[in-house]
């Protein structure tokens, strides 16, 4: 039984609005949320999508070169944060400093567990 479902892929950037405008135009999807520091591009306000998060000291990735790694993380929507936290830890996730419900997968990639938005159907039907 799944613990959660992908919500947004979060991309660090110096100017979330500029990044969102680019991807909105490229993908033909609207900007559906903008608080200045966090901007979402998705089909509509009840669909997961791409999100752009302000990172003031952002350095552009040099991928595939290793000098500056790729800078993205997943938000995973869950019905119950406590249950999902236990399940993620049992699967090998490790807590990360700097926020509640922030973890790393076994390879060290960050992800966040977030409460399921009201517009999304329950994870475990």
Phi, psi and omega in degrees: 000131182292151178272324184205186181219144179304134176254276179238151164268121185260129182244123175288141181196161180281334184223089184304321181295318180295316178297317180296318179300317179301306184291329175300313180292317182295320183267347182071029177241147184282162168280121186250353178203140179204112174249014180094319179252350183214119185230135183246137171245121179202167183302324179197182185285356178241030180227138175292157181196215177260140176232146183240124188243131181297129174231095188305325181259028184305135171242127183300137178301148176254013181310137010277001175293151187272356187301315178231113184289169175296151189230079180217158172212160178262140164261130180245117180279138182224154177283324185221112184299319182295314180295316181295323178298312178302316181295317180298316179297319179296331179278353178114005177291154175236139178296144177247144177289159173104005178171156176286139174062035175251129186224171170237144174285176183302336178269000177096002180284131183284150171206158180239139169266128181232149176299138180302127176298151182301334182282344183270141176293159179305149180290312184258097180278000000 
